[in-house]
């Protein structure tokens, strides 16, 4: 089974339903170079003006450069991953967030450090790369933001969850990995949300694409789980999976 067919097959149709939206060029600068939260002192923000760039139909993007300091991380980088990703042997989840402020110093938008999709960082790959930085190395973390809020400054936050003990985590993951009915429930919920956004996009609603970006990380996670699950499906589960696949495919024909 190819993941692109499983979950992402209709993305091109969704994005083709609406055009891009242009906005004036904006920049924002750090309110402080200090990273707030769990990783305070382990990273710092490079001080400069950051251009807020149009990202096609997906809205606008701000890319912030973070520098790793010489302060020891409170976790083993080899056992850590992004909040958007769940991996065996990696019980620690790490994230960076951004709070955007207007010229008056009022917070106009928040992307939480422990969130994924539209509520968090643009890509889990950004977080994964930041986790692996060595002292004095820099990396980029991106967020999709609402340029209409006209952000003027921003501050970066951080979060960490999990335990350095892997025994209980591994046991929990093994148990949940066999709960295929629950995974199929999640897949059906994803499909229902996708179809709803697809119909909105067909009607020219620009918000549909922005909302869909919140589902992308969930889609990737589902694709990984379902790829592993198929060989263990019981007949009833296999039948349900095929029906859900057909439901997703039929959305393109409406």
Phi, psi and omega in degrees: 000128178271132182299324183297327178282321185299309189238327190258005189300334184255006182298319180299323178293321180296312183290339181278352185280337181229158179268179180276158182240120184268149177217162181294155180290134181228154172227156176219150181235157181295134172292327177208153177275353181283136174270122182280162171093207189298331184254024178304129179090342180273337179223157172220154181273133175290126184281113175188173174277133181250125180282134175267111189258144175292137183242053180061224182282355184270001179105224183231152189232137170242130182246114186253134182268122179249140179247133177282130179267186179269003176287133182294138177291147180278021180203164175276116182305331181286347181247017184239152178212176179287157174298338181279351188233142175237118183231141175298139179082002179233082186281350181262134175243134186232147178206159174238142178234174179221139173243122183257137183237150178271186183297337180272359181084010178272137178289125182249344179198142179229131171246110188290143182292335181257020181250167176232177180063214185293339179277352183227209181293155182297323183216137176294336179298326178298317181292316180302317181292320180296325179298326186269002181296143172266169180307132179074000174276153180239155178215166182250132171240131186246152175221142170277128184228168178265104182294339180295340178285350180050060179297144182246320176226172178208163171225149184257136178244168180215157179212154178212137176221155176120182183228149177284350176273123187264350188296308181292323179297314181298319179297319180295318181294322180297319181294314184290332182293339180267000181271070186294329179297320178295321179295319178294325175299316179296322180294320179293321177298318178300314182299315180300318179293320180298312182299320179299316180289325179298318179293322178296320180295322179297333179270009176083017181279110182297332182295340182299318180292320178296317179294325183293329180300335178291339182268349187297315180295321177298320180297317180296318179297317178296320180299317179297313183294317182290329177298322180280333189281331190304320182292341181256001180298139169280163183308317181294323179290320178297319179295318179295320179299316180296322178295321178293322176299319180292322179299319178294317180294324182293337180299330181285343185262353182283000000 
